[in-house]
Amino acid sequence: MSPLSATLNGLMLSASLIMAIGAQNAFVLRQGIARQQLFLTAFCCGLWDLVMMGAGILGMGTLLAAAPGLQRWMALFGAAFVFWYGLGALRKALRPTTLAPDVARGIATPRAVFMATLGFSFLNPHALLDTIVLVGGIGAQQPADARPWFLLGAAGFSFIWFFSLTFAATRLTPLFRDPRAWRILDLLIALMMFAIALSLVRSAF
């Protein structure tokens, strides 16, 4: 397999998984609209995908797929984290404000962004299964010399996607000077987080 073919295979697989709206993408979208820590948000999300995909290709995906007990606990921890974030979005929806310079609607501090992206990646069973088990498992089946190129394509698309989503979302900022727009967005995010949390709890049992 040529390096170009392996890279494209990884890119297309990653694209088919990452573009679905989920907890991580909702968080990135909100950061972009609020124009808070744009580069760091996108970079951390891409970095964690790179780490998880690489771990999967190195064999962790096989271990995770063979450990249903571990998956159950991951689902429960993930449900708790996502539910907590959903409650935060619901509280903001009940107290909407306009997007003024002195109002931080997103997560503003580098440490908080770092921890939030870490949680949305490593406490999110959907992300873990997609990156470690699926991408990692398929990547591990590639010829040894093609695996780095497969990882380059898969992780490379993650970086492209998160940076594109983050900075594209900034174009929506003027719309969100209206508090009603924030209320709608936060309600949608809260409902999405609660639905994800419920699906994780159901999958655990």
Backbone bond lengths (Angstrom), bond angles and torsions (degrees), N, CA, C in turn:
res aa  C-N    CA-C-N  psi(-1)  N-CA   C-N-CA  omega(-1)  CA-C   N-CA-C  phi
1 M - - - 1.466 - - 1.524 109.33 -
2 S 1.324 116.64 132.09 1.464 120.65 -178.38 1.527 110.07 -75.11
3 P 1.354 117.52 155.68 1.474 119.99 176.44 1.519 112.78 -56.19
4 L 1.335 116.90 -39.02 1.465 119.63 -179.28 1.527 111.19 -64.94
5 S 1.342 116.91 -42.94 1.466 120.26 179.65 1.522 111.06 -63.74
6 A 1.323 116.88 -43.26 1.466 120.74 -179.98 1.524 110.71 -64.23
7 T 1.338 116.90 -41.23 1.464 120.92 179.14 1.522 111.17 -63.81
8 L 1.321 116.41 -44.25 1.466 120.30 179.71 1.523 111.84 -66.09
9 N 1.333 116.75 -37.30 1.466 120.18 177.44 1.526 110.77 -61.47
10 G 1.320 115.70 -45.86 1.461 119.67 178.25 1.514 111.92 -64.14
11 L 1.330 117.07 -41.06 1.461 121.46 -179.79 1.523 111.19 -63.39
12 M 1.309 117.19 -46.46 1.461 120.02 -177.43 1.526 112.03 -67.15
13 L 1.333 117.12 -38.31 1.463 119.65 177.61 1.521 110.31 -64.31
14 S 1.336 116.69 -45.00 1.454 120.54 179.23 1.523 110.87 -61.85
15 A 1.330 117.04 -42.39 1.465 120.95 -179.14 1.520 111.41 -62.25
16 S 1.321 117.11 -38.06 1.463 120.52 -178.17 1.521 112.08 -68.43
17 L 1.337 117.17 -20.72 1.460 120.95 -177.21 1.522 113.15 -99.59
18 I 1.326 116.61 -39.65 1.460 120.68 -166.94 1.519 113.62 -82.59
19 M 1.344 117.55 -21.76 1.455 119.44 -173.16 1.527 113.29 -80.21
20 A 1.317 117.47 -9.96 1.467 119.68 176.50 1.530 109.28 -69.21
21 I 1.337 115.93 138.89 1.454 120.06 -179.73 1.527 109.42 -69.89
22 G 1.314 115.32 126.85 1.452 121.31 179.43 1.518 109.72 -149.11
23 A 1.329 116.55 -168.30 1.456 120.79 -175.99 1.524 111.78 -60.99
24 Q 1.318 116.65 -44.14 1.465 120.42 -177.19 1.530 110.92 -65.82
25 N 1.324 117.18 -45.87 1.462 120.34 -179.81 1.525 111.58 -65.86
26 A 1.326 117.53 -35.80 1.463 120.65 177.90 1.521 110.44 -64.07
27 F 1.325 116.49 -40.21 1.468 120.70 178.04 1.528 110.63 -64.25
28 V 1.323 116.60 -45.27 1.467 121.22 -179.92 1.529 110.43 -62.94
29 L 1.322 116.40 -42.27 1.464 120.89 178.91 1.519 110.89 -60.23
30 R 1.306 116.90 -43.47 1.465 120.63 -178.65 1.526 111.46 -66.52
31 Q 1.323 116.37 -40.34 1.465 119.77 176.75 1.527 110.79 -61.25
32 G 1.328 116.07 -40.38 1.456 119.71 179.90 1.519 112.49 -65.21
33 I 1.326 116.66 -43.98 1.470 120.61 179.45 1.523 110.44 -63.30
34 A 1.328 116.54 -40.32 1.465 121.04 179.98 1.527 112.30 -78.91
35 R 1.337 117.06 -10.93 1.469 122.77 -179.04 1.525 111.47 56.60
36 Q 1.318 115.08 48.60 1.459 122.09 179.69 1.519 109.96 -115.41
37 Q 1.329 116.72 120.25 1.473 122.72 174.08 1.531 111.49 48.87
38 L 1.317 116.60 53.39 1.463 120.75 -173.59 1.522 112.29 -61.61
39 F 1.330 116.71 -53.56 1.470 120.06 -176.37 1.523 110.87 -62.40
40 L 1.332 116.40 -46.12 1.463 120.07 -176.64 1.524 111.17 -64.42
41 T 1.328 117.29 -40.64 1.472 121.06 178.93 1.525 110.69 -59.32
42 A 1.338 116.39 -51.35 1.465 120.42 -177.98 1.523 111.23 -66.04
43 F 1.332 116.43 -41.57 1.465 120.01 -177.69 1.525 111.44 -64.77
44 C 1.330 117.10 -45.17 1.468 120.07 -178.74 1.529 111.23 -63.97
45 C 1.327 117.50 -41.86 1.469 119.65 179.46 1.529 110.26 -62.23
46 G 1.320 117.06 -44.07 1.460 120.15 177.28 1.513 112.23 -64.78
47 L 1.338 116.32 -39.77 1.467 120.71 -178.97 1.523 111.41 -63.22
48 W 1.344 116.22 -45.00 1.474 118.52 -179.15 1.527 110.84 -65.70
49 D 1.323 117.75 -35.49 1.464 119.88 175.28 1.524 110.44 -62.98
50 L 1.316 116.40 -42.03 1.470 120.58 177.84 1.522 110.90 -59.71
51 V 1.328 116.41 -44.89 1.475 121.05 -179.79 1.522 110.52 -62.97
52 M 1.344 117.40 -45.89 1.464 120.32 -176.85 1.525 111.57 -69.83
53 M 1.327 117.29 -41.03 1.462 119.52 177.82 1.523 110.87 -63.78
54 G 1.327 115.94 -42.65 1.459 119.60 178.11 1.514 112.06 -62.15
55 A 1.347 116.14 -41.02 1.470 119.81 178.23 1.520 110.66 -63.84
56 G 1.329 116.22 -39.19 1.464 119.49 179.06 1.513 112.24 -63.83
57 I 1.323 116.71 -42.61 1.465 121.02 179.72 1.528 110.51 -65.72
58 L 1.323 116.54 -30.58 1.463 120.44 179.38 1.526 112.52 -79.60
59 G 1.347 117.93 -4.90 1.457 119.61 173.89 1.502 116.60 122.75
60 M 1.334 118.10 -8.61 1.459 119.17 -178.40 1.522 111.91 -67.37
61 G 1.337 116.87 -28.08 1.453 119.83 179.15 1.511 112.13 -60.91
62 T 1.322 116.84 -41.13 1.464 120.91 178.25 1.513 111.01 -63.95
63 L 1.349 116.30 -41.19 1.458 121.07 179.00 1.519 111.11 -64.34
64 L 1.326 117.26 -43.45 1.454 121.46 -178.69 1.526 111.22 -65.85
65 A 1.328 116.98 -40.93 1.465 120.93 -179.76 1.514 111.68 -64.88
66 A 1.335 117.14 -25.57 1.463 121.25 -177.37 1.526 112.62 -94.56
67 A 1.333 117.50 7.27 1.463 120.06 -176.40 1.528 110.17 -124.73
68 P 1.338 118.14 79.22 1.466 120.31 -178.69 1.525 113.25 -61.92
69 G 1.322 117.42 -31.72 1.462 120.24 178.25 1.519 111.44 -63.89
70 L 1.321 116.41 -42.42 1.462 120.99 177.93 1.526 110.35 -65.04
71 Q 1.305 116.60 -41.01 1.471 120.08 178.92 1.527 111.39 -61.80
72 R 1.342 116.09 -35.88 1.466 119.74 -179.48 1.525 110.94 -64.23
73 W 1.342 116.19 -45.96 1.456 119.77 179.80 1.527 111.22 -67.45
74 M 1.309 116.65 -36.62 1.458 120.18 176.29 1.516 110.54 -61.56
75 A 1.319 116.59 -41.56 1.468 120.65 179.70 1.521 110.99 -63.47
76 L 1.338 117.60 -41.09 1.457 120.94 -179.07 1.528 111.65 -68.93
77 F 1.335 117.17 -43.40 1.462 119.85 176.87 1.531 110.24 -63.70
78 G 1.324 115.29 -41.23 1.459 119.20 178.71 1.513 111.88 -63.46
79 A 1.333 117.20 -40.69 1.460 121.20 178.80 1.523 110.76 -61.91
80 A 1.331 116.59 -41.82 1.462 120.34 179.53 1.523 111.19 -63.98
81 F 1.329 116.96 -42.63 1.463 120.90 -179.58 1.520 111.08 -65.10
82 V 1.321 116.86 -47.11 1.463 121.14 -178.07 1.534 110.77 -66.39
83 F 1.343 116.60 -39.16 1.463 120.39 178.26 1.523 110.54 -63.35
84 W 1.327 116.87 -41.10 1.467 121.54 178.55 1.528 110.59 -61.25
85 Y 1.328 117.27 -43.06 1.457 120.45 178.58 1.537 110.24 -66.66
86 G 1.324 116.85 -37.29 1.457 120.58 177.15 1.518 112.01 -62.60
87 L 1.333 117.05 -39.50 1.460 120.13 176.81 1.521 110.76 -62.35
88 G 1.330 116.18 -38.97 1.457 119.74 177.83 1.518 111.50 -62.96
89 A 1.336 116.79 -41.92 1.465 120.63 177.97 1.526 110.60 -65.18
90 L 1.336 116.67 -37.74 1.470 120.30 179.65 1.522 110.21 -66.09
91 R 1.326 117.69 -41.44 1.472 120.32 177.70 1.521 110.81 -61.13
92 K 1.335 116.83 -40.62 1.461 119.79 179.37 1.523 110.75 -67.39
93 A 1.328 117.12 -34.77 1.463 120.49 178.94 1.525 111.19 -65.76
94 L 1.318 116.36 -32.28 1.462 120.34 -179.73 1.521 112.27 -79.28
95 R 1.366 116.34 -15.69 1.453 120.78 178.07 1.523 109.68 -130.52
96 P 1.334 117.71 62.75 1.465 120.29 -176.57 1.525 111.84 -69.26
97 T 1.344 116.02 147.76 1.458 121.97 174.89 1.515 108.00 -137.46
98 T 1.305 116.25 163.52 1.459 118.93 174.77 1.507 109.65 -75.52
99 L 1.323 116.60 161.22 1.451 121.15 -178.42 1.518 108.86 -86.66
100 A 1.311 116.95 79.67 1.454 122.35 177.47 1.520 109.58 -92.29
101 P 1.360 118.44 161.39 1.457 120.26 -177.08 1.521 114.01 -58.03
102 D 1.353 116.38 -28.42 1.464 118.74 -177.04 1.524 112.41 -93.64
103 V 1.331 117.61 8.72 1.466 120.87 -179.89 1.517 109.53 -114.33
104 A 1.306 117.27 115.52 1.467 121.68 179.77 1.519 109.07 -91.65
105 R 1.309 116.16 101.25 1.457 119.95 -178.94 1.521 112.00 -84.81
106 G 1.313 116.74 -18.42 1.456 120.49 176.83 1.519 109.44 -105.85
107 I 1.314 116.03 -165.33 1.466 120.90 175.66 1.518 107.25 -91.91
108 A 1.336 116.64 121.65 1.461 120.45 -166.56 1.526 114.64 -97.11
109 T 1.331 118.84 -30.50 1.462 119.52 -173.07 1.530 111.04 -90.33
110 P 1.328 117.68 143.75 1.474 120.14 179.86 1.526 113.08 -56.33
111 R 1.322 117.10 -41.37 1.470 119.47 -178.63 1.529 110.73 -63.86
112 A 1.335 117.31 -41.90 1.461 120.43 -179.73 1.525 110.87 -65.95
113 V 1.329 116.81 -38.91 1.466 120.38 177.56 1.524 110.12 -64.71
114 F 1.324 115.96 -43.60 1.463 121.13 179.43 1.524 110.30 -58.05
115 M 1.329 117.33 -47.24 1.460 121.20 -177.82 1.525 111.31 -69.70
116 A 1.334 116.99 -38.42 1.467 119.83 -179.33 1.526 111.16 -65.45
117 T 1.325 117.05 -45.81 1.472 119.50 179.47 1.523 110.40 -65.82
118 L 1.330 116.74 -34.56 1.462 120.32 176.45 1.521 110.12 -61.96
119 G 1.328 116.30 -43.73 1.457 120.35 179.77 1.513 112.74 -66.07
120 F 1.348 116.78 -44.64 1.460 120.13 -179.26 1.523 112.03 -66.66
121 S 1.319 117.54 -18.46 1.465 120.84 178.49 1.527 111.63 -94.50
122 F 1.329 116.85 -56.34 1.464 120.44 -171.26 1.525 113.68 -90.38
123 L 1.335 118.39 -12.90 1.468 120.68 173.94 1.521 110.99 -106.53
124 N 1.307 116.18 14.73 1.458 121.76 -179.58 1.529 109.08 -112.82
125 P 1.322 117.40 99.09 1.471 119.33 -177.33 1.518 113.41 -57.20
126 H 1.341 117.50 -32.27 1.459 119.17 177.99 1.524 110.70 -62.22
127 A 1.338 115.86 -43.95 1.467 119.87 178.87 1.522 110.99 -67.08
128 L 1.328 116.32 -40.30 1.468 119.72 -179.88 1.527 111.31 -63.98
129 L 1.312 116.18 -43.89 1.463 119.13 -178.99 1.522 111.00 -67.08
130 D 1.347 115.74 -39.18 1.469 118.64 179.13 1.524 111.99 -65.60
131 T 1.330 116.04 -46.95 1.467 119.57 -173.59 1.528 112.72 -82.86
132 I 1.327 117.05 -51.06 1.470 119.88 -174.37 1.524 111.37 -78.04
133 V 1.335 116.53 -49.94 1.465 119.30 -173.70 1.524 111.37 -79.28
134 L 1.330 117.24 -53.36 1.463 119.46 -173.89 1.528 112.02 -76.74
135 V 1.336 116.96 -60.81 1.468 119.38 179.96 1.518 110.52 -63.71
136 G 1.340 116.09 -45.08 1.459 119.52 179.87 1.510 112.42 -64.10
137 G 1.333 116.59 -41.28 1.463 119.81 -179.67 1.512 112.49 -64.86
138 I 1.344 116.27 -42.99 1.462 119.63 178.39 1.522 110.22 -69.48
139 G 1.321 116.28 -38.99 1.458 119.62 178.21 1.513 112.70 -62.94
140 A 1.345 116.22 -36.75 1.467 120.12 -179.63 1.526 111.99 -67.79
141 Q 1.330 116.70 -20.56 1.463 120.53 179.53 1.528 112.66 -84.04
142 Q 1.331 116.41 -8.86 1.455 119.66 179.25 1.528 110.20 -73.50
143 P 1.311 118.35 156.29 1.468 119.96 173.10 1.524 110.03 -55.41
144 A 1.312 116.54 148.36 1.467 121.06 -174.01 1.524 112.51 -53.85
145 D 1.324 117.44 -40.66 1.462 119.40 -177.33 1.531 112.56 -76.18
146 A 1.338 117.33 -12.48 1.466 120.61 -179.90 1.531 112.29 -95.13
147 R 1.326 117.15 -15.55 1.464 119.70 -175.42 1.528 113.64 -61.23
148 P 1.329 119.69 -44.65 1.475 118.11 178.02 1.527 112.60 -59.83
149 W 1.318 117.65 -36.98 1.462 121.06 179.56 1.527 111.05 -70.85
150 F 1.333 116.54 -37.59 1.466 120.84 175.92 1.525 109.55 -61.83
151 L 1.334 116.85 -44.73 1.467 121.40 178.70 1.520 110.44 -64.21
152 L 1.316 117.53 -39.55 1.464 121.19 177.73 1.528 110.82 -58.83
153 G 1.315 117.10 -44.47 1.456 120.20 179.51 1.512 112.52 -67.27
154 A 1.341 116.53 -45.38 1.466 120.86 -176.71 1.531 111.26 -66.75
155 A 1.330 116.44 -50.81 1.465 119.92 -179.32 1.523 110.93 -71.47
156 G 1.328 116.62 -34.08 1.453 119.90 178.94 1.514 111.92 -59.92
157 F 1.332 116.92 -40.16 1.459 118.88 178.43 1.519 110.87 -66.57
158 S 1.337 117.72 -34.71 1.470 119.68 177.37 1.521 110.76 -58.23
159 F 1.334 116.35 -47.20 1.454 119.53 179.26 1.530 110.69 -61.82
160 I 1.329 116.40 -45.13 1.470 120.62 179.80 1.529 110.32 -59.65
161 W 1.316 116.66 -45.11 1.464 121.10 -177.17 1.526 111.60 -64.67
162 F 1.337 116.65 -49.66 1.460 118.96 -175.32 1.524 112.13 -67.24
163 F 1.328 117.50 -39.32 1.460 118.93 176.54 1.526 110.70 -66.67
164 S 1.325 117.72 -40.04 1.463 121.11 179.24 1.519 110.95 -64.22
165 L 1.349 116.65 -46.22 1.459 120.98 -178.80 1.526 110.84 -64.40
166 T 1.324 116.65 -43.27 1.458 120.66 -177.70 1.519 111.63 -61.89
167 F 1.326 116.40 -50.76 1.463 119.07 -174.80 1.524 111.95 -79.28
168 A 1.325 118.70 -27.52 1.466 120.17 174.27 1.525 110.27 -66.50
169 A 1.326 116.72 -34.66 1.465 120.64 -178.96 1.522 112.18 -65.09
170 T 1.337 117.42 -24.36 1.467 119.12 -179.96 1.522 111.70 -63.01
171 R 1.322 117.75 -23.09 1.467 120.92 178.75 1.533 111.70 -68.81
172 L 1.325 115.88 -17.19 1.468 119.57 179.24 1.526 112.30 -88.34
173 T 1.335 116.97 -6.20 1.461 120.36 -175.85 1.533 113.41 -53.91
174 P 1.352 119.92 -45.92 1.480 118.61 -179.75 1.524 113.23 -57.12
175 L 1.336 116.69 -35.70 1.461 119.94 178.65 1.516 111.19 -61.41
176 F 1.338 116.37 -33.27 1.459 120.29 -173.33 1.529 112.85 -90.14
177 R 1.329 116.23 16.37 1.462 118.74 167.32 1.536 110.25 -75.96
178 D 1.295 115.23 -14.20 1.470 121.37 174.55 1.528 108.13 -88.75
179 P 1.324 118.78 121.40 1.472 120.55 -177.83 1.524 113.16 -60.16
180 R 1.338 117.47 -24.32 1.464 119.35 179.04 1.526 110.98 -66.10
181 A 1.332 116.33 -33.98 1.464 119.76 178.46 1.523 110.53 -65.36
182 W 1.348 116.61 -41.23 1.468 119.85 177.31 1.530 110.88 -64.04
183 R 1.337 114.80 -39.72 1.468 118.04 -179.48 1.521 110.93 -61.84
184 I 1.332 116.88 -43.68 1.462 120.69 179.21 1.524 111.01 -64.04
185 L 1.354 115.92 -46.89 1.465 119.71 -179.80 1.522 111.25 -60.39
186 D 1.327 116.42 -47.54 1.466 119.51 -177.65 1.517 112.10 -66.31
187 L 1.325 117.25 -36.37 1.462 119.25 176.05 1.527 111.23 -64.49
188 L 1.334 116.34 -42.40 1.464 119.90 178.22 1.526 110.80 -63.62
189 I 1.336 116.67 -42.91 1.467 119.95 178.64 1.523 110.39 -63.57
190 A 1.328 116.60 -43.52 1.467 119.75 179.71 1.525 110.89 -60.62
191 L 1.329 116.99 -46.60 1.457 120.37 179.38 1.527 111.11 -61.80
192 M 1.339 116.31 -40.34 1.462 119.83 179.09 1.526 110.72 -63.80
193 M 1.333 116.82 -43.86 1.464 120.43 -179.82 1.522 111.71 -64.54
194 F 1.325 116.66 -40.99 1.460 119.59 179.09 1.533 110.62 -65.40
195 A 1.328 116.77 -39.54 1.465 120.42 178.73 1.530 110.67 -65.19
196 I 1.337 116.30 -41.44 1.467 119.89 178.24 1.517 110.14 -64.60
197 A 1.341 116.98 -43.52 1.467 120.49 179.75 1.528 110.69 -60.85
198 L 1.340 116.09 -42.50 1.466 119.59 179.13 1.526 110.99 -63.56
199 S 1.326 116.73 -42.20 1.467 119.41 180.00 1.525 111.43 -64.83
200 L 1.334 116.87 -33.98 1.471 120.11 178.84 1.526 110.99 -69.93
201 V 1.336 116.50 -41.24 1.467 119.85 178.12 1.537 110.10 -63.58
202 R 1.328 116.27 -43.20 1.461 120.03 179.88 1.534 110.70 -64.29
203 S 1.339 116.74 -37.70 1.456 118.85 179.47 1.527 112.22 -69.02
204 A 1.343 115.42 -27.25 1.470 119.08 -179.87 1.522 112.05 -72.43
205 F 1.336 116.47 -24.42 1.462 119.35 -177.80 1.516 112.09 -117.34
